[in-house]
Amino acid sequence: MNRTIYILAALVVGGFAVLSLIELISIQTPYLRFVSDVRSVTDRPVWFLGSIIHQRTTYNDLEDELVFILRDPKGDTIRVRYKGLKPTGFDRARQALVRGNCYGDELIAHQIVLDKTAPY
């Protein structure tokens, strides 16, 4: 009787461990280097590092919305839309690491991390 209870308890704990591992794997955010890869992932957030094209950057003060273009190493570009205050040092940053979801030709950013050369 006691042995049966221990076996059932071990199976339940093992089942929860497997389900936790599956959930952990499914929520990982991939780091992508190219715009084509970013556009192919539409079901979860991604990290993308690109060079900022400052000439095509706009910031709407009323809506606190920053729209800018990032370029990958191949020269492909993607528009990034970020709701929130413009990060300090954005105008001097060369690169941005962005976490967000891609919808069509636009990356909706949830987080922006600027390169180390940008003063904070």
C-alpha positions as CSV (number, residue, x, y, z in Angstrom):
1,M,0.0,0.0,0.0
2,N,2.7,2.5,1.0
3,R,4.8,1.5,-2.0
4,T,1.9,2.3,-4.4
5,I,1.4,5.7,-2.9
6,Y,5.1,6.5,-3.3
7,I,5.0,5.4,-6.9
8,L,1.9,7.5,-7.7
9,A,3.4,10.5,-6.0
10,A,6.6,10.1,-8.0
11,L,4.6,9.9,-11.2
12,V,2.7,13.0,-10.4
13,V,5.9,15.0,-9.5
14,G,7.6,13.7,-12.6
15,G,4.5,14.7,-14.7
16,F,4.7,18.3,-13.3
17,A,8.4,18.4,-14.0
18,V,7.9,17.4,-17.7
19,L,5.0,20.0,-18.1
20,S,7.2,22.7,-16.5
21,L,10.1,21.9,-18.9
22,I,7.8,22.0,-21.9
23,E,6.4,25.4,-20.8
24,L,9.9,26.8,-20.2
25,I,11.0,25.7,-23.7
26,S,7.9,27.2,-25.3
27,I,8.4,30.7,-23.8
28,Q,12.0,31.2,-24.7
29,T,12.6,34.3,-26.8
30,P,14.9,33.7,-29.7
31,Y,17.7,36.1,-30.7
32,L,17.7,36.7,-34.4
33,R,20.3,38.5,-36.6
34,F,18.4,39.1,-39.8
35,V,15.2,40.9,-40.8
36,S,14.0,37.9,-42.9
37,D,14.2,35.7,-39.8
38,V,12.3,38.2,-37.7
39,R,9.5,38.4,-40.3
40,S,9.2,34.6,-40.3
41,V,8.5,34.4,-36.5
42,T,4.9,35.7,-35.9
43,D,3.8,33.6,-33.0
44,R,6.1,34.8,-30.2
45,P,8.4,37.7,-29.2
46,V,12.0,37.9,-30.6
47,W,15.2,39.8,-29.9
48,F,16.7,41.7,-32.8
49,L,19.8,43.8,-32.9
50,G,20.1,46.4,-35.7
51,S,21.7,49.6,-36.7
52,I,19.4,52.6,-36.2
53,I,18.7,54.8,-39.2
54,H,18.2,58.1,-37.5
55,Q,17.0,60.0,-40.6
56,R,13.8,58.0,-40.6
57,T,13.0,58.3,-36.9
58,T,9.9,60.0,-35.6
59,Y,8.6,60.5,-32.1
60,N,5.0,61.5,-31.3
61,D,5.0,63.4,-28.0
62,L,1.2,63.2,-27.6
63,E,1.0,59.4,-27.9
64,D,4.5,58.6,-26.5
65,E,5.2,56.6,-29.6
66,L,8.7,56.1,-31.2
67,V,8.9,54.8,-34.7
68,F,12.3,54.1,-36.2
69,I,14.1,51.8,-38.7
70,L,16.6,49.1,-37.9
71,R,19.1,47.7,-40.5
72,D,20.5,44.2,-40.3
73,P,24.1,43.1,-41.4
74,K,22.7,42.2,-44.9
75,G,21.3,45.7,-45.4
76,D,17.6,44.7,-45.0
77,T,15.5,47.1,-42.9
78,I,12.4,46.8,-40.6
79,R,10.2,49.5,-39.1
80,V,10.0,49.4,-35.3
81,R,7.1,50.9,-33.3
82,Y,7.6,51.4,-29.6
83,K,4.9,52.8,-27.2
84,G,6.6,54.6,-24.3
85,L,9.0,57.4,-23.5
86,K,11.9,57.8,-25.9
87,P,15.0,56.2,-24.3
88,T,17.6,58.6,-23.0
89,G,20.5,58.7,-25.5
90,F,18.5,57.3,-28.3
91,D,19.5,60.1,-30.7
92,R,23.2,59.3,-30.2
93,A,22.9,55.5,-30.2
94,R,24.2,53.5,-33.2
95,Q,22.5,50.3,-32.5
96,A,19.4,49.0,-30.6
97,L,18.5,45.6,-29.3
98,V,14.7,45.3,-29.5
99,R,12.4,42.7,-28.0
100,G,9.0,42.5,-29.6
101,N,6.5,40.8,-32.0
102,C,6.5,41.1,-35.7
103,Y,3.3,41.9,-37.5
104,G,3.7,42.1,-41.3
105,D,6.5,44.5,-42.0
106,E,6.6,46.1,-38.6
107,L,8.2,45.0,-35.3
108,I,6.1,46.1,-32.3
109,A,8.7,46.6,-29.6
110,H,8.1,45.9,-25.9
111,Q,11.7,46.6,-24.8
112,I,14.6,48.6,-26.2
113,V,18.2,48.3,-25.1
114,L,20.7,50.8,-26.6
115,D,24.4,50.2,-27.4
116,K,27.0,51.0,-24.8
117,T,28.3,54.1,-26.6
118,A,25.0,55.9,-25.9
119,P,25.2,58.0,-22.8
120,Y,22.4,57.3,-20.3
